[in-house]
Amino acid sequence: MVIRRTSHAVYDTSYHLVWSPKYRKQILGAEIGRRVKGLFTEIAAAYDITIEEMEVCDDHVHLFCSFPPRYSIARVVGMFKSLSARTIFREYPEIKRQLWGGELWEDGYFARTVGDKVIAEMIRKYIEHHRKEKEQGSQLDLFD
């Protein structure tokens, strides 16, 4: 963890955030998943958010990030969701047909604060494991 500074604060905060597309639809694969990653990176840069780890799975996203205390967790999640949804719907209008309510993301999210290096390292390993599992595929090999 790194001590960060703004003009009025010194902070060391990290959060593990998780949320899903509406109806837990598996719409974040391949091209759209890469675009969501890119958007999250752009949003983070624009709002002074540091993303330490990120994984975009087909049906949910994980962010391990740090942001200034002027932002609430709800506001940060809201920024990622609303700004990314607007762009995804504009660039991939076919996604709206899969989501009846016209919303990209579920209303809820999971948030966990991370307080020390043991917990932080556990979350990093969890996200890395998730990435490796996705890369290897969860399909069983019956005929090896």
Secondary structure, DSSP 8 states (H G I E B T S, - for coil): ---EE-SS-EE--EEEEEE-BGGG----SHHHHHHHHHHHHHHHHHTT-EEEEEEE-SS-EEEEEE--TTS-HHHHHHHHHHHHHHHHHHH-TTHHHH-TTS-SB-S--EEEEE-SHHHHHHHHHHHHHHHHHHHH-S---S--
